[in-house]
Amino acid sequence: MSSTPSHHPVVDHVLAFLRHLSTSEKPQFGLRGADLSILAAVSGGRDSVALLHALAQASGELGFRLAAVHINHQLRAAGEHRREAQLVRAACGALGVPFLYRELSDGAVPAVASQARCGPEAAARRLRYRELAAAAVESGAAFVATGHHAGDQLETCLQRFLRGSGLRGLAGIPARGRLPFAEGSTVGLEVIRPLLSVTPELLDEFIAELGVEYAEDESNYSLRYTRNRIRRELLPLLADLQPGFRSAVSAAAGRYGELAGFVRSEAEARCPWDSGTPQSVGSGAVLSCDAAAFYSLPPPLRRESILSAYERLVPGGEELPYRFLEPLVRAGASPKKDGTVLRGHGIRIRLRRRRLFCVHDVVLTAKKGYVFVVLKDTCVPIGAAGLLRICATAEGCRPDASRGEVLIDRAAVHEPLLVRTRRHGDRILTRCGARKVKNICSEWGLDEEQKALVPILEDREGVLAVIGAPFGRPAVLSARAENPNAPTSSSAEVFQITFDGV
């Protein structure tokens, strides 16, 4: 007679979560034993270390492959980063779990925070998920697991309520969903949170039983951050006023999630967007729906209809602000003239011949135009002009000028490398001396719309390249770039840049 192995309750929670995945209604994402790999995001803190150990025990019973990744955000002293990385590496070695290490370029987080007009935490989160996606592809993982727990869920629900979030926000952190900020070939990845029903107290008990070391992040004690003030000041007050509020908020989040799901299904049934799910970001996919059907929807369903189209075009992208959607959500009848009815935050909705067409547009993160930071591999559509691909490679390659390919020696780049629209006064150092980008665009015969889309590559030292190939013109490069006519790059590592016109 076999007996059921005894586990700590934290491991039982994780096993139950993973077994639920195996019986999911989406078998393509179901648990497939040895055919599946899970990548655990491990910072070295209590929550992620507990996640690593719980998954390691679960993998022994369920048979899936497990790997772990540690990301250095370059936000604290080098000694702290080294200690955290060594701690995670040692834990993985003791458990026999493959260890991956990824490091953001120095200054990447402040650069993203400045360009996207967000705080360092939000910028770090965006970069972290992009690195997690790249690490998942490297390790062959289908899921990325994070250590979010019940305490995080509670704080998130309260924070979003105070910000005036809608149904989706009040539903809190999903236990499972598409990986945020995943791009290109990584859009099929999912993030899972096996500890979401586990309380902080239970995690403390689990860690104490394991007797393992973990890192303490001093920023968790700083009251400069709203989440920390909620945790250390608001939650104790609420516990005194309403002792059962934790379970009540958790139950309410579940109900909000159910209601949000109903609103989504109702919007999709009454106003479906045609053409199927795009295969990848930047594929040129277009979604369309009947304009009369859309404008007949009440405001809540209109909002959900737009969000549904956006999530299909930009899987894992940032949530669209309600204020941005309001002009179209509250509009009256369908406009009589064709034209753009909504544009920004990466999408454009246009009315044409009594249908609404939604496309993935230029990612607008600045006042005017677009700005994004190049990490290692980047693939972003630039309006209707084409698809810009930037790939770091260590192999010699031959640039194809007909495809708009250029090579830039990475050793000559003072990162972070940015891609942005043209600004007043931009100059580039060519082999014939410094020239105004404005004059170069005029010589190419570009119209005003094309000039607004021409990609400019720059680093800390200034403009590196002006990419004109998608408009039928050669690219103009600075002296720090590889010769575009050279047969092979001799650099140890280069940025290969391709702009495919559409």
N, C-alpha and C positions, 0 to 999 in steps of 0.2 A: 504493500500500500504506500503510494507516494505521498509526500507531505509538501504543502506549499511553503516555499522558502520565506523566512521572516525578513522583512525589510523595515527600515525606518519609514514613518509616514510620509516624509518628503519623497522618498524613492517610490512609494506606492502612488503618490499623486502623479509623478512623472510617468510611471508605467501605465496608469489609467489613461493619461493624456495620449500617449503614443499608441496604445491599443485602440483608442477612439479614432486616431488617424487611419489605422489599418482597416476600419470598417466605414470609412468616410464614403459619402456619396460621390466623391471625385476620386475614382480608383487610380487615375494617373498620378495623383499626389499621395496615394495611400502608402503605408509602411510596407516595404517589400523585403524585409529581412536583410540578407547579405547584399541585395541589389541596391540598397539605399545607403546614402552617407549623410550624416548630420554634422554640420559645422557649428561648434559652440563658440560664441563670442565671450572671451574671458579677459576681463580687465585686471583681475587680481584681487578685486574686492570680495566681500563676504558673499554677495548674491551670486556672482558669476562663478566663484570657486565651488559653492554649493551645487550650482547647476552642473559644472563639470563632473563632480563626483557622482551625482545622481544619474547623469546620463551614462557615465562609465559603468555603473552597476546595471542600469537598464539594458545597455548594449550587450552585456554578458548573457542576459536572459532572453532578449528578443533577437539578437543576432545582427543588428545593423552596424555599419561602419561609423566610427566617430573620429573627428579631428577637432582641433581647437585653434583659434587664432587670437593673437594679442595685437592691438593697434596702439601705436605711440602717436599721440596727438600733438606732441611738441609744445605742450602748454605749461609744463612745470619744469622744475630743475632736472637736469640730465641725470643726477643721481637717483631721483625718485623713479624716473622712467626705467632706468637700468634695473633697479630693485624689483619693480613690478614685473618686468619681462622675465627676469631670472626666476622669480617666484612661480610664475605660470609655466615656464619651461620645465622647472623641477617637478611641479605637480603632474604635468603631462608625462614626463619621463617615468615617474613612479607608477602611473596608471597604464603606461604603454599606449598613450594616445598621441598620434602625430601632431606636431606643433608647427604652426605657421606664424611668422612675425611680419607685420607691415608697419611702415613708418610714414607719416605725412611729411611733406616737405616743410621746412622751417618757414613760418609765416603764412601757411596756407589757410589756417583758420581765421586769423584777422583779415586776410584778403577777402575771403568769402563773406565774412560778417559785414565788412565795409560795402562790398558791392551789392549784397542781397539785402542790406539794411536790416540786419537781424543781430541778435546777441551772440556772443561767442559759443554759448551752449547749443543754440540752434544751428550755427555754422558747423560746429564740431559734429553734431548729429548727422548733418547732411553728408559731410565727408566720411564719417565713420561707416554709414550704410553703403556708400559707394565702394569703400575699401572691403567691406564684408562681402559685397557682391563679387568683387574681383577675386577674393580669397575663396569663395564658394566655387567659382568656376575652376580655379586652380586645383582645388581638392576634389572636384567632381561631386559636390554636395547638392542635394535637392532642397534641403532646408537649412536655414540659419537659425539657431536657437539662442535666445537672449534670456537674461536672468530676471526679467520683470516679475514682481510678486504682488500679492494682494495689497500690501502697503502702497506700492507704486500706483496700483489701480485706483485706490481711494484718493490719493493726492491728486491724480490726474483728473478724476471726475470733479472734485471740488474746484480745482484750478480752472477747468473749462466752464464750470457753472458761473464762477465769478467773472469770467471773460464774456459771458453771454453766448456760449456755444449753442448750436442747434442739436437735433436728435443724435446725429452721428457723434458729436463731441461728447455729449452726456452719456453715451454708451461706453465711454472709456476706451481702454486699450484692448484691441481684439486679441484673442488667444492665438489667432492664426490669420495671416493675410499676405498679400504680395509684399515683397521686400521693397521698402521705400527707396526712392532715388535710384532704382535699378535702371540701367540703360542698355540699349542694343540687345545683345544676345543673352543678357542676364534678366530680362523682364519676366521669365517664367519662374524665377526663384520665389520661394515663400519664406517668411519669417514665422517662427513658432515660439510660443512663450509657455513652456511646460510648468513653470512655477507660479502662474498667475493666480491660482487659488490657494497658494501657500502663504501663511502669515509670516511676518518678520520674526515673531517669537519662535515659530517652529523651525525657521532657518537657523536661528541662534542655537537651538537645541541640537540640530543636525550637525552643525559645524563643531560644537563642543564635543559631540560624540565621536566625530571623525578625528578630532585633535589635530587639525591641519592649520597651517598659517595662512593668513590673508592680509592684504594691504588695506590701510585706512586712508581714505581720501579726505584731507583736511577741509576741502571745499564743502563737504557735506555738512559742516558745522557753521558755515558762514551764513549769517542772516541777510546778506546782500541779495541772496537768491530767493525768489518768491516761493519756490517749492520747499526750501528749507524752513521758511517762516511758517508755512502751512503745517509742516511736520512737527515743528518744535513749539509753536505758539497756538495755532488754531486747533489742531487735533486734540490736545489736552483740554482745551476749553470746551469743545464740543462733547468730549467724553464726559465731562462734568455736568453739562446741561442735558445731554441726551445719551445715556449710557449705551443704548443699542444702535447708535447711529451707523456704526461700521457695517453691520449686516444689512441695515436698511438702505444705505447708499449702494451697496453691492447688488441688492435685489432690484433697486431702481434702475441701475445701469443695465441689468439684463432686460428689463422691460423696455427701456429706451432702445436697446439694440433690436428687439423684436419689432418694435414699432417702426424703426428706421428701415428694417428689412421689408416690412409691408409697404411702406411708402415707395421704396425703390421698385418693388415688383409691380405696383400699381402704375407708376410712371412708365415703366418699360412696356407694360401691356397696352396702355392707352396711347403711347407715342413712341413706337420702337425706332431705333436708329438702324438703318440698313447698311449692308456691305460686310458684315462679319467683323470679328476681332482682328485688329492688325497683328501681323507677325512680329513686328519689332518697331521700336521708336524710330521715326525718321524714314519709314518705308514708303511714305507718300500716301498712306491710307487716308481715305475720306469717308466720313460717316454722314448720312443724310436722313432727314425725316420730313414728313408732310408738315408744312408751315401751319396750315389750318388746324391740324391736330394739336400741334404744340401750343398755339395761342388760345386754344379752347381749354387748356389745362388750368386749374387753379394755381396760384403762386407756389405753394409747397411742392406740387408735382412738377412744375416747370423747373424749379431749382434742382430737384432730384434728377430730372431728365438731362440737364446740362452736366451735372456731376457724373452721371452714368457715362455720357459720351466722352467726357474728359478722361475718366479712368481707363476707358478702352484705348484711347489714343496715347495717353501718357501713364502707363501702368506704374504704380508706386510713386507718382509725383506728389508734390506738395498740395495740400487741400486748398481749393479755390476760396478766397475770402467772400463772405456773403455780400459785403458792400460792393464788390466788383460785379456780382451777378444781379444785384437789385434792378438796374435799369431795364434789363431784359425780362426779369421775373415779374416786375410790376407794369410792364408795358401793356398797352391796350390791344387793339386788333392788329393783325399782321400788317406791316407797312405796305404801301402801294408800290413803292419803287424798290428795285433790287439794290443791294449794297450790303456792306458790313453792318451787322447789328450788335456784335460784341467782339472785342479783341483785347488780348492781354494775358499775362500769366501763362503764356505758352499755347494758347488756342485762339482760333479765329472762327467765328460763326457768321456766315454770309447768306443772305436771302437771294435766291435766284430761281425764277420761274416757279414760284409758289412752293419751293422747297428750301429747307435750311440745310446748309452744308457746314460741317465742323471739321477743321483740320488742325494738326499740330503745327503751331506757328513759332516764330522766333520767341525764345525764352526771354521775357522782359524782366530783368532784375535791376535795372537802373532807371533813372528818370526818363531817358530816351534811348532806345535801342537795346542791345543785349550785351551782357558781360558774363563770361563763365571762366572758371579756373580749370586748366588742364592738369589732370593728375597723371595717369599713365596711359590709359586708352580712353579716348573720348569720341563720341559719335553724336552729333547734334545737327538737326535740320536748321538751315538759315533761311527762314521765310519760304518763299516758293522758288528760291534760286537753286538749291541743291543741298547735298548732305556733306558736312565737313567731318572728316575722320582724322584723328591725330593718334598715332600709335608709336610708342617707344619700342625700339628694336635694337638688339645688339648685333644683328647680322648685317653683312654688307648687302645692299640692294641697289637696284637700278631704277631711278625715278622715271616715270612716264609722263613727259610734259603734256601729251595729248589728253591725259586724265587730270591735269592740274596738280600733279604730284611734285612736291619739293622736299628736300631733306635739310634739317637744321641740326648741327652738331650740338648734342646735349651738353657737352663740356663747356661750350661757349654761351650757354643760356644761364642767366642769373634768375633762378626760379623765385616766386611762382610765375609760370607762364600763363598769360591771359589771352583770351580771344574776345574781341569786342568790336563795336561799330566805330566808325570814324568820328573823331572829335575835332573841334576847331583848333587849328595850329599844329596838327599832326605833321611830323616830318620823319623821313626815313633816310638813313645813310646808305646810298647805293655806291657802286664802284665808280660812278661818275660824280660823286659828291652828295651832299644833303639835298633832298628835294621835298617839296610840299606834297602830301598825299592828295590834297584837293586838286592840284595841278595834274597829278598822275591820272586821277579818275576822269578829269576833263579830257585829257589826251586819249583815253580809251573810248571816249564818246558815250559814257554811261549817262542814263537819265537819272532824275532825282531819286526814284525808288531804288534803282540799282546802287547808287552811291550810298544810300542809307543801309544797304545790306552787305557791302564789301567787307569781308573779315579782316581785321587788323590783329596781328600777333605782336604782343609786347611782353617784355620782362622788366626787371627793375632798372635796366640800363636804357630802356626806350623801345621804339618800334623795331621789331625784327623782320616782319614781312607784311606785304599787302598782297592778298590773294585775289587775283583778277581772273583766273582761269575759267570759272563758271560762266563768266560773261563773254567768253570768246577771246580773252586777252591773256598774254603771258603774265606770270607772277613776277613781282619786283621784290628782290630780297636785299637784306643788308649784308655788309661785309662779313658778318659773323655766321652766315648761313653757308651750307655746302653749295658748291657749284651745281645748278640744276642740270647742266649738260655733262657732268662727270659720269663715266660709265659705272663706277662703283664707289660706295662710301667706304673710306678707310677708318672712319671713326669707330671707337669702341662701342658707342651708343648714340643713336640719332633719333630725332623726332621725324617720323615719316608723315607728311601732311598731304591729304588727298581731298579735293573738292569735286565731287561728282555732280554735274549739272543735271537737272530734271526737265 
